[in-house]
Amino acid sequence: MSGPSSVPPIVEPLGIGIIGCGNIAQRMHLPAWQALSHLVRVVAVADPNAEARERLRQLAGLGEADA
């Protein structure tokens, strides 16, 4: 019987996108994902509100093409 120890380690962090860039994303979701940087990395953000999208893009350290 195989258990959790038989799962191969993740070599590269999984790239994720955050949809919705408001206060909750800025104050809770982004910091939580960044704390798991050994497992995931934020590679894109999306929001119809340009100001919120730009703010989260900057907080995440993404380039303009990633928003």
N, C-alpha and C positions, 0 to 999 in steps of 0.2 A: 504494500500500500504506500503510495507516495503522499508526502505531506508538504507543508510550506517550504521546507528546506530544499525540495527538489525543483523549485521554481528558479529559473536562471535569473541573475540580476539584470536590471535594466542598464544597458550600456549608455544610451543617450536619453536625456530627459524628454518626455513627451511634450510636444508643442501644443499649447492650448490657446483659444481665443476667448475673450470676455465680451459677451453681448450685453449691453446695458452698462453705461459708464457713469452713472449717478453716484450719489454720496455713499451708498452701501458698497458699491464696487470699489470706490476709492479708499474707503476707511476699513473695510473688512475683507472683501474678496481678494483684491490685489495683494495686500500684505499676507494673507493666508497662503495664496499660491506662491508668493516669493519665499515664504518660510519653507516651502517644500521644493526648493530649487534643485535638489538632488534627484527629484522625481519628475518635475514638470517645469516648463518655462512658458511665460506668456509671450506669444509671438504676434498677436493681433488683438485689436479692440474694435468694437463697432457700436455706434449709437447714432440715431438721427439728429441728436442735439450736438452741434459742432463744438460748442464750448466744453461740454462734458467729455466728449470724445478726445479733444485735444488735451485736456487736463490729465485724463487717465493715460493717454499715450505718453505724455511727458513723465508722469510718475513711474510708468513701467519701463522707461528708457528706450522706447521704440522709435524707429524712424517714421517719417511722414507717410511712407508707402505702406506701413503696417496698420494704418487706421482706416 
